[in-house]
Amino acid sequence: MVVTLCTSGSVKLAAGNNVSTALTDSDYTLFINQAEGDIVADTRVNYVSAYSAMSADYRKILEGACAAKAAVKAVRFAPSNYSKLGEAITIVNICLDEYDRAIAVLKRADVIKALGVSYMDTA
């Protein structure tokens, strides 16, 4: 599949220096696609489809959210690669905090209106 909201490089940066080198491009694509789906589900807005029409500023919010969520999956793949389990937990907590903050912004009605997108039908 195609990745839209972030790159594997941004996921690796979010996951830290000790992220597993055994992860393949296909693994990163899977993690990113799952994170994109999480963003759509959590905001009820299809930001993936609307991405090309967005300003660069909002794209960065989406990139950060997507990279953070995918990085959690990358850390979870091999938490023993980190110097201590506490290091892996700290990275996961930081990533989840960044994701939650970005989602809170992306769910706001004024942001949705400014981007010219709308909530998906829930029926």
C-alpha positions as CSV (number, residue, x, y, z in Angstrom):
1,M,0.0,0.0,0.0
2,V,0.9,3.6,-0.3
3,V,1.8,5.7,2.7
4,T,0.5,9.3,2.8
5,L,0.8,11.0,6.2
6,C,4.4,10.2,7.1
7,T,7.6,8.4,6.0
8,S,9.5,5.5,7.5
9,G,12.2,8.0,8.4
10,S,9.9,10.0,10.6
11,V,8.8,6.8,12.3
12,K,12.4,5.8,12.9
13,L,13.1,9.2,14.4
14,A,10.1,9.0,16.7
15,A,11.1,5.4,17.8
16,G,14.6,6.4,18.8
17,N,18.1,5.2,18.1
18,N,17.5,1.7,19.4
19,V,14.6,0.8,17.1
20,S,15.0,-2.6,15.6
21,T,17.1,-2.8,12.4
22,A,15.2,-6.0,11.5
23,L,12.1,-4.0,10.6
24,T,11.7,-3.9,6.8
25,D,10.2,-1.3,4.5
26,S,7.1,-3.5,4.4
27,D,6.8,-3.5,8.2
28,Y,7.1,0.3,8.3
29,T,4.4,0.6,5.5
30,L,2.1,-1.6,7.5
31,F,2.7,0.4,10.7
32,I,2.1,3.7,8.9
33,N,-1.1,2.4,7.2
34,Q,-2.4,1.2,10.5
35,A,-1.6,4.6,12.1
36,E,-3.4,6.4,9.2
37,G,-6.4,4.2,9.8
38,D,-6.3,5.0,13.5
39,I,-6.2,8.8,12.7
40,V,-9.2,8.5,10.5
41,A,-11.1,6.4,13.1
42,D,-10.2,8.6,16.0
43,T,-11.1,11.9,14.3
44,R,-13.9,10.6,12.1
45,V,-12.3,12.7,9.3
46,N,-10.6,11.1,6.3
47,Y,-7.4,13.1,6.5
48,V,-5.6,10.7,4.2
49,S,-8.0,11.5,1.3
50,A,-7.9,15.3,2.1
51,Y,-4.1,15.4,2.5
52,S,-3.1,16.9,-0.8
53,A,-5.4,19.9,-0.4
54,M,-4.0,20.8,3.1
55,S,-1.6,23.5,4.1
56,A,1.9,22.5,5.1
57,D,1.3,23.4,8.7
58,Y,-1.6,20.9,9.1
59,R,0.4,18.3,7.2
60,K,3.1,18.5,9.9
61,I,0.5,17.8,12.6
62,L,-0.7,14.8,10.7
63,E,2.9,13.7,10.1
64,G,3.7,13.9,13.8
65,A,0.6,12.0,14.8
66,C,1.1,9.3,12.2
67,A,4.9,8.9,13.0
68,A,4.2,8.8,16.7
69,K,1.5,6.1,16.4
70,A,3.6,4.0,14.0
71,A,6.6,4.4,16.3
72,V,4.8,2.8,19.1
73,K,4.3,-0.3,16.9
74,A,8.0,-0.2,16.0
75,V,9.1,-0.1,19.6
76,R,6.7,-2.9,20.5
77,F,8.2,-5.0,17.7
78,A,11.5,-5.4,19.8
79,P,11.4,-3.6,23.1
80,S,14.5,-5.6,24.2
81,N,16.6,-3.5,21.7
82,Y,16.4,-0.6,24.1
83,S,19.0,-0.3,26.8
84,K,16.4,-0.8,29.5
85,L,12.7,-1.5,29.4
86,G,12.1,1.9,30.9
87,E,13.7,3.5,27.8
88,A,11.2,1.7,25.6
89,I,8.3,2.7,27.9
90,T,9.4,6.3,28.0
91,I,9.5,6.5,24.2
92,V,6.1,4.8,23.9
93,N,4.6,7.3,26.4
94,I,6.1,10.3,24.6
95,C,4.7,9.0,21.3
96,L,1.3,8.4,22.7
97,D,1.2,11.8,24.2
98,E,2.2,13.4,20.9
99,Y,-0.5,11.4,19.1
100,D,-3.2,12.3,21.7
101,R,-2.4,16.0,21.5
102,A,-2.5,16.0,17.7
103,I,-5.7,14.1,17.6
104,A,-7.3,16.6,20.0
105,V,-6.4,19.4,17.5
106,L,-7.5,17.5,14.4
107,K,-10.9,16.7,16.0
108,R,-11.7,20.4,16.7
109,A,-14.6,21.7,14.6
110,D,-12.8,25.0,13.8
111,V,-9.8,23.0,12.4
112,I,-12.0,20.7,10.3
113,K,-13.8,23.8,8.9
114,A,-10.5,25.6,8.2
115,L,-9.3,22.6,6.3
116,G,-12.4,22.3,4.2
117,V,-13.0,18.7,5.3
118,S,-16.0,17.2,7.1
119,Y,-16.8,14.4,9.5
120,M,-17.5,11.1,7.9
121,D,-21.0,9.7,8.0
122,T,-21.5,7.4,10.9
123,A,-24.7,5.8,9.6
